[in-house]
Amino acid sequence: MSQTDPVCGMKVDPGKTQYKTVYKGKIYYFCSSKCKKRFEENPEYYLEHGPVGMV
């Protein structure tokens, strides 16, 4: 089952991506290290506003 990258909105397969982080007890998956880094810098922004498109 795919997940949505919270930064760019791309569909991500949790079984295939190496980019993930845990925030407030939930695992978030990312398409790239760039999206993962942006999320970790300001997770509340992306959780409140949603994906902002390709970065």
All heavy atoms as atom14 arrays in JSON, in Angstrom:
{
  "sequence": "MSQTDPVCGMKVDPGKTQYKTVYKGKIYYFCSSKCKKRFEENPEYYLEHGPVGMV",
  "atom14_mask": [
    [1, 1, 1, 1, 1, 1, 1, 1, 0, 0, 0, 0, 0, 0],
    [1, 1, 1, 1, 1, 1, 0, 0, 0, 0, 0, 0, 0, 0],
    [1, 1, 1, 1, 1, 1, 1, 1, 1, 0, 0, 0, 0, 0],
    [1, 1, 1, 1, 1, 1, 1, 0, 0, 0, 0, 0, 0, 0],
    [1, 1, 1, 1, 1, 1, 1, 1, 0, 0, 0, 0, 0, 0],
    [1, 1, 1, 1, 1, 1, 1, 0, 0, 0, 0, 0, 0, 0],
    [1, 1, 1, 1, 1, 1, 1, 0, 0, 0, 0, 0, 0, 0],
    [1, 1, 1, 1, 1, 1, 0, 0, 0, 0, 0, 0, 0, 0],
    [1, 1, 1, 1, 0, 0, 0, 0, 0, 0, 0, 0, 0, 0],
    [1, 1, 1, 1, 1, 1, 1, 1, 0, 0, 0, 0, 0, 0],
    [1, 1, 1, 1, 1, 1, 1, 1, 1, 0, 0, 0, 0, 0],
    [1, 1, 1, 1, 1, 1, 1, 0, 0, 0, 0, 0, 0, 0],
    [1, 1, 1, 1, 1, 1, 1, 1, 0, 0, 0, 0, 0, 0],
    [1, 1, 1, 1, 1, 1, 1, 0, 0, 0, 0, 0, 0, 0],
    [1, 1, 1, 1, 0, 0, 0, 0, 0, 0, 0, 0, 0, 0],
    [1, 1, 1, 1, 1, 1, 1, 1, 1, 0, 0, 0, 0, 0],
    [1, 1, 1, 1, 1, 1, 1, 0, 0, 0, 0, 0, 0, 0],
    [1, 1, 1, 1, 1, 1, 1, 1, 1, 0, 0, 0, 0, 0],
    [1, 1, 1, 1, 1, 1, 1, 1, 1, 1, 1, 1, 0, 0],
    [1, 1, 1, 1, 1, 1, 1, 1, 1, 0, 0, 0, 0, 0],
    [1, 1, 1, 1, 1, 1, 1, 0, 0, 0, 0, 0, 0, 0],
    [1, 1, 1, 1, 1, 1, 1, 0, 0, 0, 0, 0, 0, 0],
    [1, 1, 1, 1, 1, 1, 1, 1, 1, 1, 1, 1, 0, 0],
    [1, 1, 1, 1, 1, 1, 1, 1, 1, 0, 0, 0, 0, 0],
    [1, 1, 1, 1, 0, 0, 0, 0, 0, 0, 0, 0, 0, 0],
    [1, 1, 1, 1, 1, 1, 1, 1, 1, 0, 0, 0, 0, 0],
    [1, 1, 1, 1, 1, 1, 1, 1, 0, 0, 0, 0, 0, 0],
    [1, 1, 1, 1, 1, 1, 1, 1, 1, 1, 1, 1, 0, 0],
    [1, 1, 1, 1, 1, 1, 1, 1, 1, 1, 1, 1, 0, 0],
    [1, 1, 1, 1, 1, 1, 1, 1, 1, 1, 1, 0, 0, 0],
    [1, 1, 1, 1, 1, 1, 0, 0, 0, 0, 0, 0, 0, 0],
    [1, 1, 1, 1, 1, 1, 0, 0, 0, 0, 0, 0, 0, 0],
    [1, 1, 1, 1, 1, 1, 0, 0, 0, 0, 0, 0, 0, 0],
    [1, 1, 1, 1, 1, 1, 1, 1, 1, 0, 0, 0, 0, 0],
    [1, 1, 1, 1, 1, 1, 0, 0, 0, 0, 0, 0, 0, 0],
    [1, 1, 1, 1, 1, 1, 1, 1, 1, 0, 0, 0, 0, 0],
    [1, 1, 1, 1, 1, 1, 1, 1, 1, 0, 0, 0, 0, 0],
    [1, 1, 1, 1, 1, 1, 1, 1, 1, 1, 1, 0, 0, 0],
    [1, 1, 1, 1, 1, 1, 1, 1, 1, 1, 1, 0, 0, 0],
    [1, 1, 1, 1, 1, 1, 1, 1, 1, 0, 0, 0, 0, 0],
    [1, 1, 1, 1, 1, 1, 1, 1, 1, 0, 0, 0, 0, 0],
    [1, 1, 1, 1, 1, 1, 1, 1, 0, 0, 0, 0, 0, 0],
    [1, 1, 1, 1, 1, 1, 1, 0, 0, 0, 0, 0, 0, 0],
    [1, 1, 1, 1, 1, 1, 1, 1, 1, 0, 0, 0, 0, 0],
    [1, 1, 1, 1, 1, 1, 1, 1, 1, 1, 1, 1, 0, 0],
    [1, 1, 1, 1, 1, 1, 1, 1, 1, 1, 1, 1, 0, 0],
    [1, 1, 1, 1, 1, 1, 1, 1, 0, 0, 0, 0, 0, 0],
    [1, 1, 1, 1, 1, 1, 1, 1, 1, 0, 0, 0, 0, 0],
    [1, 1, 1, 1, 1, 1, 1, 1, 1, 1, 0, 0, 0, 0],
    [1, 1, 1, 1, 0, 0, 0, 0, 0, 0, 0, 0, 0, 0],
    [1, 1, 1, 1, 1, 1, 1, 0, 0, 0, 0, 0, 0, 0],
    [1, 1, 1, 1, 1, 1, 1, 0, 0, 0, 0, 0, 0, 0],
    [1, 1, 1, 1, 0, 0, 0, 0, 0, 0, 0, 0, 0, 0],
    [1, 1, 1, 1, 1, 1, 1, 1, 0, 0, 0, 0, 0, 0],
    [1, 1, 1, 1, 1, 1, 1, 0, 0, 0, 0, 0, 0, 0]
  ],
  "atom14_positions": [
    [[0.84, -1.18, 0.0], [0.0, 0.0, 0.0], [0.89, 1.25, 0.0], [1.81, 1.37, 0.8], [-0.89, -0.01, 1.23], [-1.77, 1.2, 1.35], [-2.81, 1.09, 2.82], [-4.34, 1.58, 2.08], [0.0, 0.0, 0.0], [0.0, 0.0, 0.0], [0.0, 0.0, 0.0], [0.0, 0.0, 0.0], [0.0, 0.0, 0.0], [0.0, 0.0, 0.0]],
    [[0.63, 2.17, -0.89], [1.48, 3.35, -0.98], [1.05, 4.42, 0.03], [-0.09, 4.46, 0.47], [1.46, 3.92, -2.4], [0.19, 4.42, -2.72], [0.0, 0.0, 0.0], [0.0, 0.0, 0.0], [0.0, 0.0, 0.0], [0.0, 0.0, 0.0], [0.0, 0.0, 0.0], [0.0, 0.0, 0.0], [0.0, 0.0, 0.0], [0.0, 0.0, 0.0]],
    [[2.01, 5.24, 0.37], [1.81, 6.38, 1.25], [2.11, 7.63, 0.44], [2.74, 7.56, -0.6], [2.77, 6.3, 2.44], [2.65, 5.04, 3.26], [1.43, 5.07, 4.16], [1.04, 6.11, 4.67], [0.83, 3.93, 4.36], [0.0, 0.0, 0.0], [0.0, 0.0, 0.0], [0.0, 0.0, 0.0], [0.0, 0.0, 0.0], [0.0, 0.0, 0.0]],
    [[1.69, 8.77, 0.93], [1.97, 10.03, 0.26], [3.1, 10.76, 0.98], [3.05, 10.93, 2.19], [0.71, 10.93, 0.24], [-0.33, 10.22, -0.43], [0.97, 12.23, -0.48], [0.0, 0.0, 0.0], [0.0, 0.0, 0.0], [0.0, 0.0, 0.0], [0.0, 0.0, 0.0], [0.0, 0.0, 0.0], [0.0, 0.0, 0.0], [0.0, 0.0, 0.0]],
    [[4.1, 11.16, 0.21], [5.2, 11.96, 0.75], [4.58, 13.27, 1.26], [3.95, 13.99, 0.5], [6.22, 12.24, -0.36], [7.44, 13.0, 0.09], [7.28, 13.98, 0.86], [8.54, 12.65, -0.33], [0.0, 0.0, 0.0], [0.0, 0.0, 0.0], [0.0, 0.0, 0.0], [0.0, 0.0, 0.0], [0.0, 0.0, 0.0], [0.0, 0.0, 0.0]],
    [[4.73, 13.58, 2.56], [4.09, 14.78, 3.11], [4.68, 16.1, 2.62], [4.09, 17.16, 2.82], [4.28, 14.63, 4.62], [5.46, 13.75, 4.78], [5.46, 12.84, 3.59], [0.0, 0.0, 0.0], [0.0, 0.0, 0.0], [0.0, 0.0, 0.0], [0.0, 0.0, 0.0], [0.0, 0.0, 0.0], [0.0, 0.0, 0.0], [0.0, 0.0, 0.0]],
    [[5.82, 16.06, 1.95], [6.46, 17.28, 1.47], [6.08, 17.58, 0.02], [5.63, 18.67, -0.3], [8.0, 17.2, 1.61], [8.67, 18.43, 1.01], [8.37, 17.06, 3.09], [0.0, 0.0, 0.0], [0.0, 0.0, 0.0], [0.0, 0.0, 0.0], [0.0, 0.0, 0.0], [0.0, 0.0, 0.0], [0.0, 0.0, 0.0], [0.0, 0.0, 0.0]],
    [[6.24, 16.59, -0.87], [6.0, 16.85, -2.3], [4.69, 16.24, -2.83], [4.25, 16.59, -3.9], [7.17, 16.35, -3.13], [7.28, 14.54, -3.22], [0.0, 0.0, 0.0], [0.0, 0.0, 0.0], [0.0, 0.0, 0.0], [0.0, 0.0, 0.0], [0.0, 0.0, 0.0], [0.0, 0.0, 0.0], [0.0, 0.0, 0.0], [0.0, 0.0, 0.0]],
    [[4.1, 15.31, -2.08], [2.83, 14.72, -2.5], [2.96, 13.48, -3.37], [1.95, 12.92, -3.77], [0.0, 0.0, 0.0], [0.0, 0.0, 0.0], [0.0, 0.0, 0.0], [0.0, 0.0, 0.0], [0.0, 0.0, 0.0], [0.0, 0.0, 0.0], [0.0, 0.0, 0.0], [0.0, 0.0, 0.0], [0.0, 0.0, 0.0], [0.0, 0.0, 0.0]],
    [[4.18, 13.05, -3.68], [4.36, 11.85, -4.49], [3.91, 10.61, -3.74], [3.98, 10.56, -2.51], [5.83, 11.66, -4.87], [6.31, 12.54, -5.99], [8.03, 12.17, -6.46], [7.88, 10.48, -7.01], [0.0, 0.0, 0.0], [0.0, 0.0, 0.0], [0.0, 0.0, 0.0], [0.0, 0.0, 0.0], [0.0, 0.0, 0.0], [0.0, 0.0, 0.0]],
    [[3.48, 9.61, -4.47], [3.16, 8.31, -3.87], [4.46, 7.58, -3.6], [5.36, 7.57, -4.44], [2.27, 7.47, -4.79], [0.9, 8.08, -5.01], [0.1, 8.04, -3.73], [-1.3, 8.62, -3.96], [-2.0, 8.85, -2.72], [0.0, 0.0, 0.0], [0.0, 0.0, 0.0], [0.0, 0.0, 0.0], [0.0, 0.0, 0.0], [0.0, 0.0, 0.0]],
    [[4.57, 6.98, -2.4], [5.79, 6.3, -1.99], [5.43, 4.9, -1.5], [4.46, 4.73, -0.76], [6.48, 7.07, -0.84], [7.73, 6.36, -0.38], [6.8, 8.49, -1.26], [0.0, 0.0, 0.0], [0.0, 0.0, 0.0], [0.0, 0.0, 0.0], [0.0, 0.0, 0.0], [0.0, 0.0, 0.0], [0.0, 0.0, 0.0], [0.0, 0.0, 0.0]],
    [[6.18, 3.9, -1.92], [5.99, 2.53, -1.46], [6.85, 2.34, -0.21], [8.08, 2.33, -0.31], [6.41, 1.54, -2.55], [6.17, 0.09, -2.16], [6.07, -0.19, -0.93], [6.09, -0.74, -3.06], [0.0, 0.0, 0.0], [0.0, 0.0, 0.0], [0.0, 0.0, 0.0], [0.0, 0.0, 0.0], [0.0, 0.0, 0.0], [0.0, 0.0, 0.0]],
    [[6.22, 2.19, 0.97], [6.99, 2.05, 2.21], [7.97, 0.88, 2.19], [9.0, 0.91, 2.86], [5.93, 1.82, 3.28], [4.69, 2.41, 2.71], [4.79, 2.19, 1.22], [0.0, 0.0, 0.0], [0.0, 0.0, 0.0], [0.0, 0.0, 0.0], [0.0, 0.0, 0.0], [0.0, 0.0, 0.0], [0.0, 0.0, 0.0], [0.0, 0.0, 0.0]],
    [[7.68, -0.15, 1.4], [8.57, -1.3, 1.33], [9.78, -1.09, 0.45], [10.71, -1.88, 0.47], [0.0, 0.0, 0.0], [0.0, 0.0, 0.0], [0.0, 0.0, 0.0], [0.0, 0.0, 0.0], [0.0, 0.0, 0.0], [0.0, 0.0, 0.0], [0.0, 0.0, 0.0], [0.0, 0.0, 0.0], [0.0, 0.0, 0.0], [0.0, 0.0, 0.0]],
    [[9.78, -0.02, -0.34], [10.87, 0.21, -1.28], [11.7, 1.44, -0.98], [12.81, 1.55, -1.47], [10.3, 0.31, -2.71], [9.71, -0.98, -3.2], [9.24, -0.87, -4.62], [8.67, -2.19, -5.11], [8.15, -2.1, -6.46], [0.0, 0.0, 0.0], [0.0, 0.0, 0.0], [0.0, 0.0, 0.0], [0.0, 0.0, 0.0], [0.0, 0.0, 0.0]],
    [[11.17, 2.37, -0.2], [11.94, 3.6, 0.06], [12.84, 3.43, 1.27], [12.49, 2.76, 2.22], [11.02, 4.82, 0.26], [11.83, 5.99, 0.37], [10.17, 4.7, 1.51], [0.0, 0.0, 0.0], [0.0, 0.0, 0.0], [0.0, 0.0, 0.0], [0.0, 0.0, 0.0], [0.0, 0.0, 0.0], [0.0, 0.0, 0.0], [0.0, 0.0, 0.0]],
    [[13.99, 4.05, 1.2], [14.91, 4.04, 2.34], [14.74, 5.29, 3.19], [15.35, 5.42, 4.24], [16.35, 3.94, 1.85], [16.78, 5.12, 0.98], [18.2, 4.99, 0.49], [19.05, 4.44, 1.17], [18.47, 5.5, -0.7], [0.0, 0.0, 0.0], [0.0, 0.0, 0.0], [0.0, 0.0, 0.0], [0.0, 0.0, 0.0], [0.0, 0.0, 0.0]],
    [[13.89, 6.21, 2.73], [13.73, 7.49, 3.41], [12.47, 7.49, 4.26], [11.36, 7.5, 3.74], [13.67, 8.63, 2.39], [14.84, 8.59, 1.43], [14.66, 8.23, 0.11], [16.12, 8.87, 1.88], [15.73, 8.18, -0.76], [17.21, 8.82, 1.02], [17.01, 8.47, -0.29], [18.07, 8.41, -1.15], [0.0, 0.0, 0.0], [0.0, 0.0, 0.0]],
    [[12.67, 7.48, 5.57], [11.53, 7.53, 6.49], [11.97, 8.15, 7.8], [13.16, 8.19, 8.12], [10.94, 6.14, 6.72], [11.9, 5.15, 7.34], [11.26, 3.78, 7.41], [12.27, 2.76, 7.91], [11.72, 1.42, 7.95], [0.0, 0.0, 0.0], [0.0, 0.0, 0.0], [0.0, 0.0, 0.0], [0.0, 0.0, 0.0], [0.0, 0.0, 0.0]],
    [[11.01, 8.66, 8.53], [11.28, 9.24, 9.84], [10.06, 9.04, 10.72], [8.96, 8.83, 10.22], [11.65, 10.74, 9.72], [12.22, 11.18, 10.95], [10.44, 11.6, 9.41], [0.0, 0.0, 0.0], [0.0, 0.0, 0.0], [0.0, 0.0, 0.0], [0.0, 0.0, 0.0], [0.0, 0.0, 0.0], [0.0, 0.0, 0.0], [0.0, 0.0, 0.0]],
    [[10.27, 9.09, 12.02], [9.17, 8.96, 12.97], [8.97, 10.32, 13.63], [9.93, 10.94, 14.1], [9.48, 7.89, 14.05], [8.35, 7.83, 15.07], [9.69, 6.54, 13.41], [0.0, 0.0, 0.0], [0.0, 0.0, 0.0], [0.0, 0.0, 0.0], [0.0, 0.0, 0.0], [0.0, 0.0, 0.0], [0.0, 0.0, 0.0], [0.0, 0.0, 0.0]],
    [[7.74, 10.78, 13.64], [7.4, 12.04, 14.28], [6.14, 11.85, 15.08], [5.12, 11.41, 14.55], [7.22, 13.15, 13.23], [6.9, 14.49, 13.83], [7.85, 15.19, 14.56], [5.64, 15.04, 13.68], [7.56, 16.42, 15.12], [5.33, 16.27, 14.24], [6.29, 16.96, 14.96], [6.0, 18.17, 15.52], [0.0, 0.0, 0.0], [0.0, 0.0, 0.0]],
    [[6.21, 12.13, 16.37], [5.08, 11.97, 17.29], [4.46, 10.57, 17.18], [3.24, 10.41, 17.15], [4.03, 13.05, 17.06], [4.5, 14.43, 17.46], [3.38, 15.44, 17.42], [3.85, 16.79, 17.93], [2.79, 17.8, 17.88], [0.0, 0.0, 0.0], [0.0, 0.0, 0.0], [0.0, 0.0, 0.0], [0.0, 0.0, 0.0], [0.0, 0.0, 0.0]],
    [[5.32, 9.56, 17.08], [4.88, 8.18, 17.08], [4.36, 7.64, 15.75], [3.93, 6.51, 15.66], [0.0, 0.0, 0.0], [0.0, 0.0, 0.0], [0.0, 0.0, 0.0], [0.0, 0.0, 0.0], [0.0, 0.0, 0.0], [0.0, 0.0, 0.0], [0.0, 0.0, 0.0], [0.0, 0.0, 0.0], [0.0, 0.0, 0.0], [0.0, 0.0, 0.0]],
    [[4.39, 8.44, 14.7], [3.92, 8.01, 13.38], [5.09, 7.99, 12.41], [5.95, 8.87, 12.43], [2.83, 8.96, 12.87], [2.25, 8.51, 11.54], [1.08, 9.37, 11.11], [0.6, 8.89, 9.75], [-0.46, 9.73, 9.19], [0.0, 0.0, 0.0], [0.0, 0.0, 0.0], [0.0, 0.0, 0.0], [0.0, 0.0, 0.0], [0.0, 0.0, 0.0]],
    [[5.11, 6.97, 11.53], [6.16, 6.87, 10.52], [5.72, 7.6, 9.25], [4.61, 7.39, 8.75], [6.47, 5.39, 10.18], [6.89, 4.64, 11.43], [7.57, 5.31, 9.11], [7.04, 3.14, 11.22], [0.0, 0.0, 0.0], [0.0, 0.0, 0.0], [0.0, 0.0, 0.0], [0.0, 0.0, 0.0], [0.0, 0.0, 0.0], [0.0, 0.0, 0.0]],
    [[6.61, 8.44, 8.75], [6.38, 9.17, 7.49], [7.41, 8.7, 6.49], [8.59, 8.54, 6.81], [6.49, 10.68, 7.71], [5.4, 11.21, 8.61], [5.58, 11.28, 9.98], [4.18, 11.61, 8.08], [4.57, 11.74, 10.81], [3.17, 12.07, 8.91], [3.37, 12.14, 10.27], [2.36, 12.59, 11.09], [0.0, 0.0, 0.0], [0.0, 0.0, 0.0]],
    [[6.96, 8.51, 5.24], [7.82, 8.01, 4.17], [8.02, 9.09, 3.12], [7.11, 9.88, 2.85], [7.18, 6.77, 3.52], [7.0, 5.64, 4.5], [5.82, 5.49, 5.2], [8.02, 4.73, 4.73], [5.65, 4.45, 6.11], [7.87, 3.7, 5.64], [6.68, 3.56, 6.32], [6.53, 2.55, 7.22], [0.0, 0.0, 0.0], [0.0, 0.0, 0.0]],
    [[9.22, 9.09, 2.52], [9.59, 10.14, 1.57], [10.16, 9.55, 0.29], [10.72, 8.46, 0.29], [10.62, 11.08, 2.22], [10.15, 11.62, 3.53], [10.46, 10.97, 4.71], [9.36, 12.75, 3.6], [10.0, 11.43, 5.93], [8.89, 13.23, 4.81], [9.22, 12.56, 5.98], [0.0, 0.0, 0.0], [0.0, 0.0, 0.0], [0.0, 0.0, 0.0]],
    [[10.07, 10.33, -0.77], [10.6, 9.89, -2.07], [12.1, 10.12, -2.17], [12.77, 9.49, -2.98], [9.87, 10.6, -3.19], [10.24, 12.37, -3.29], [0.0, 0.0, 0.0], [0.0, 0.0, 0.0], [0.0, 0.0, 0.0], [0.0, 0.0, 0.0], [0.0, 0.0, 0.0], [0.0, 0.0, 0.0], [0.0, 0.0, 0.0], [0.0, 0.0, 0.0]],
    [[12.62, 11.04, -1.36], [14.04, 11.39, -1.47], [14.58, 11.91, -0.14], [13.81, 12.27, 0.76], [14.24, 12.47, -2.53], [13.66, 13.7, -2.08], [0.0, 0.0, 0.0], [0.0, 0.0, 0.0], [0.0, 0.0, 0.0], [0.0, 0.0, 0.0], [0.0, 0.0, 0.0], [0.0, 0.0, 0.0], [0.0, 0.0, 0.0], [0.0, 0.0, 0.0]],
    [[15.9, 12.0, -0.05], [16.52, 12.54, 1.15], [16.2, 14.03, 1.29], [16.11, 14.55, 2.4], [18.03, 12.32, 1.12], [18.6, 12.97, 0.01], [0.0, 0.0, 0.0], [0.0, 0.0, 0.0], [0.0, 0.0, 0.0], [0.0, 0.0, 0.0], [0.0, 0.0, 0.0], [0.0, 0.0, 0.0], [0.0, 0.0, 0.0], [0.0, 0.0, 0.0]],
    [[16.01, 14.7, 0.17], [15.68, 16.13, 0.19], [14.33, 16.36, 0.88], [14.21, 17.24, 1.74], [15.65, 16.67, -1.24], [15.43, 18.16, -1.33], [15.29, 18.57, -2.79], [16.33, 19.58, -3.17], [16.19, 20.04, -4.55], [0.0, 0.0, 0.0], [0.0, 0.0, 0.0], [0.0, 0.0, 0.0], [0.0, 0.0, 0.0], [0.0, 0.0, 0.0]],
    [[13.33, 15.57, 0.52], [12.01, 15.71, 1.14], [12.07, 15.33, 2.62], [11.46, 16.0, 3.46], [10.97, 14.86, 0.42], [10.41, 15.57, -1.15], [0.0, 0.0, 0.0], [0.0, 0.0, 0.0], [0.0, 0.0, 0.0], [0.0, 0.0, 0.0], [0.0, 0.0, 0.0], [0.0, 0.0, 0.0], [0.0, 0.0, 0.0], [0.0, 0.0, 0.0]],
    [[12.81, 14.29, 2.93], [12.94, 13.86, 4.33], [13.57, 14.98, 5.16], [13.09, 15.32, 6.25], [13.8, 12.6, 4.42], [14.02, 12.09, 5.83], [14.89, 10.83, 5.81], [15.09, 10.25, 7.17], [16.02, 10.98, 8.01], [0.0, 0.0, 0.0], [0.0, 0.0, 0.0], [0.0, 0.0, 0.0], [0.0, 0.0, 0.0], [0.0, 0.0, 0.0]],
    [[14.61, 15.6, 4.64], [15.3, 16.67, 5.36], [14.38, 17.87, 5.56], [14.33, 18.45, 6.65], [16.55, 17.09, 4.59], [17.33, 18.17, 5.29], [18.58, 18.54, 4.53], [19.33, 19.62, 5.3], [20.2, 20.39, 4.48], [0.0, 0.0, 0.0], [0.0, 0.0, 0.0], [0.0, 0.0, 0.0], [0.0, 0.0, 0.0], [0.0, 0.0, 0.0]],
    [[13.64, 18.25, 4.55], [12.72, 19.39, 4.66], [11.65, 19.12, 5.71], [11.32, 20.01, 6.49], [12.08, 19.71, 3.32], [13.03, 20.4, 2.4], [12.32, 20.86, 1.15], [13.3, 21.43, 0.25], [13.14, 22.57, -0.37], [12.03, 23.26, -0.21], [14.06, 23.03, -1.17], [0.0, 0.0, 0.0], [0.0, 0.0, 0.0], [0.0, 0.0, 0.0]],
    [[11.12, 17.9, 5.73], [10.11, 17.55, 6.73], [10.69, 17.64, 8.13], [10.08, 18.21, 9.03], [9.57, 16.14, 6.46], [8.52, 15.71, 7.46], [7.19, 16.08, 7.28], [8.84, 14.94, 8.56], [6.22, 15.69, 8.2], [7.88, 14.55, 9.47], [6.57, 14.92, 9.29], [0.0, 0.0, 0.0], [0.0, 0.0, 0.0], [0.0, 0.0, 0.0]],
    [[11.87, 17.08, 8.32], [12.5, 17.06, 9.65], [12.84, 18.46, 10.15], [12.86, 18.7, 11.35], [13.74, 16.17, 9.64], [13.39, 14.71, 9.51], [14.59, 13.8, 9.37], [15.68, 14.26, 8.98], [14.41, 12.61, 9.63], [0.0, 0.0, 0.0], [0.0, 0.0, 0.0], [0.0, 0.0, 0.0], [0.0, 0.0, 0.0], [0.0, 0.0, 0.0]],
    [[13.06, 19.4, 9.24], [13.35, 20.78, 9.62], [12.11, 21.5, 10.13], [12.22, 22.41, 10.95], [13.95, 21.55, 8.44], [15.37, 21.11, 8.11], [15.9, 21.73, 6.83], [15.12, 22.34, 6.05], [17.1, 21.57, 6.57], [0.0, 0.0, 0.0], [0.0, 0.0, 0.0], [0.0, 0.0, 0.0], [0.0, 0.0, 0.0], [0.0, 0.0, 0.0]],
    [[10.93, 21.12, 9.64], [9.69, 21.81, 10.03], [8.47, 20.9, 9.84], [7.62, 21.18, 9.0], [9.54, 23.1, 9.21], [8.48, 24.01, 9.78], [7.82, 23.7, 10.76], [8.31, 25.16, 9.15], [0.0, 0.0, 0.0], [0.0, 0.0, 0.0], [0.0, 0.0, 0.0], [0.0, 0.0, 0.0], [0.0, 0.0, 0.0], [0.0, 0.0, 0.0]],
    [[8.38, 19.81, 10.59], [7.29, 18.85, 10.38], [5.89, 19.44, 10.57], [4.98, 19.1, 9.81], [7.56, 17.75, 11.4], [8.49, 18.33, 12.39], [9.26, 19.4, 11.68], [0.0, 0.0, 0.0], [0.0, 0.0, 0.0], [0.0, 0.0, 0.0], [0.0, 0.0, 0.0], [0.0, 0.0, 0.0], [0.0, 0.0, 0.0], [0.0, 0.0, 0.0]],
    [[5.73, 20.33, 11.52], [4.4, 20.89, 11.77], [3.88, 21.67, 10.57], [2.68, 21.67, 10.29], [4.4, 21.77, 13.02], [4.49, 21.0, 14.31], [3.33, 20.04, 14.56], [2.18, 20.36, 14.17], [3.57, 18.96, 15.12], [0.0, 0.0, 0.0], [0.0, 0.0, 0.0], [0.0, 0.0, 0.0], [0.0, 0.0, 0.0], [0.0, 0.0, 0.0]],
    [[4.76, 22.31, 9.82], [4.34, 23.06, 8.63], [3.68, 22.11, 7.62], [2.59, 22.38, 7.11], [5.53, 23.77, 7.98], [5.13, 24.44, 6.68], [4.58, 25.71, 6.69], [5.28, 23.79, 5.46], [4.18, 26.32, 5.51], [4.89, 24.39, 4.28], [4.33, 25.65, 4.32], [3.92, 26.25, 3.15], [0.0, 0.0, 0.0], [0.0, 0.0, 0.0]],
    [[4.35, 21.0, 7.33], [3.82, 20.07, 6.32], [2.59, 19.33, 6.81], [1.69, 19.03, 6.03], [4.92, 19.09, 5.88], [6.02, 19.83, 5.16], [7.23, 20.12, 5.79], [5.84, 20.3, 3.87], [8.22, 20.84, 5.14], [6.82, 21.03, 3.21], [8.0, 21.3, 3.86], [8.97, 22.02, 3.21], [0.0, 0.0, 0.0], [0.0, 0.0, 0.0]],
    [[2.51, 19.07, 8.11], [1.33, 18.4, 8.64], [0.13, 19.34, 8.65], [-1.01, 18.91, 8.46], [1.61, 17.87, 10.05], [2.69, 16.79, 10.12], [2.92, 16.37, 11.56], [2.32, 15.58, 9.27], [0.0, 0.0, 0.0], [0.0, 0.0, 0.0], [0.0, 0.0, 0.0], [0.0, 0.0, 0.0], [0.0, 0.0, 0.0], [0.0, 0.0, 0.0]],
    [[0.37, 20.62, 8.82], [-0.72, 21.6, 8.82], [-1.14, 22.02, 7.41], [-2.31, 22.1, 7.1], [-0.29, 22.84, 9.6], [-1.39, 23.88, 9.72], [-0.99, 25.09, 10.53], [-0.13, 24.96, 11.42], [-1.53, 26.18, 10.25], [0.0, 0.0, 0.0], [0.0, 0.0, 0.0], [0.0, 0.0, 0.0], [0.0, 0.0, 0.0], [0.0, 0.0, 0.0]],
    [[-0.16, 22.25, 6.53], [-0.44, 22.78, 5.19], [-0.54, 21.72, 4.1], [-1.05, 21.99, 3.03], [0.63, 23.8, 4.79], [0.63, 25.01, 5.66], [1.47, 25.15, 6.74], [-0.13, 26.12, 5.61], [1.23, 26.31, 7.32], [0.27, 26.92, 6.67], [0.0, 0.0, 0.0], [0.0, 0.0, 0.0], [0.0, 0.0, 0.0], [0.0, 0.0, 0.0]],
    [[0.0, 20.54, 4.36], [-0.01, 19.49, 3.35], [1.14, 19.65, 2.36], [1.93, 20.58, 2.47], [0.0, 0.0, 0.0], [0.0, 0.0, 0.0], [0.0, 0.0, 0.0], [0.0, 0.0, 0.0], [0.0, 0.0, 0.0], [0.0, 0.0, 0.0], [0.0, 0.0, 0.0], [0.0, 0.0, 0.0], [0.0, 0.0, 0.0], [0.0, 0.0, 0.0]],
    [[1.22, 18.74, 1.4], [2.31, 18.76, 0.43], [2.33, 20.07, -0.36], [1.29, 20.63, -0.67], [2.02, 17.59, -0.49], [1.15, 16.69, 0.32], [0.34, 17.6, 1.21], [0.0, 0.0, 0.0], [0.0, 0.0, 0.0], [0.0, 0.0, 0.0], [0.0, 0.0, 0.0], [0.0, 0.0, 0.0], [0.0, 0.0, 0.0], [0.0, 0.0, 0.0]],
    [[3.54, 20.51, -0.7], [3.69, 21.76, -1.44], [4.11, 21.53, -2.89], [4.41, 22.48, -3.6], [4.72, 22.71, -0.75], [4.21, 23.13, 0.6], [6.07, 22.03, -0.62], [0.0, 0.0, 0.0], [0.0, 0.0, 0.0], [0.0, 0.0, 0.0], [0.0, 0.0, 0.0], [0.0, 0.0, 0.0], [0.0, 0.0, 0.0], [0.0, 0.0, 0.0]],
    [[4.15, 20.28, -3.32], [4.57, 19.99, -4.68], [6.05, 19.65, -4.74], [6.73, 19.63, -3.74], [0.0, 0.0, 0.0], [0.0, 0.0, 0.0], [0.0, 0.0, 0.0], [0.0, 0.0, 0.0], [0.0, 0.0, 0.0], [0.0, 0.0, 0.0], [0.0, 0.0, 0.0], [0.0, 0.0, 0.0], [0.0, 0.0, 0.0], [0.0, 0.0, 0.0]],
    [[6.54, 19.43, -5.93], [7.93, 19.04, -6.11], [8.86, 20.12, -5.58], [8.64, 21.3, -5.82], [8.23, 18.77, -7.58], [7.44, 17.61, -8.16], [7.66, 16.06, -7.29], [9.31, 15.67, -7.79], [0.0, 0.0, 0.0], [0.0, 0.0, 0.0], [0.0, 0.0, 0.0], [0.0, 0.0, 0.0], [0.0, 0.0, 0.0], [0.0, 0.0, 0.0]],
    [[9.9, 19.67, -4.88], [10.86, 20.63, -4.29], [12.2, 20.56, -5.0], [12.49, 19.63, -5.67], [11.05, 20.37, -2.78], [9.79, 20.76, -2.05], [11.42, 18.96, -2.51], [0.0, 0.0, 0.0], [0.0, 0.0, 0.0], [0.0, 0.0, 0.0], [0.0, 0.0, 0.0], [0.0, 0.0, 0.0], [0.0, 0.0, 0.0], [0.0, 0.0, 0.0]]
  ]
}
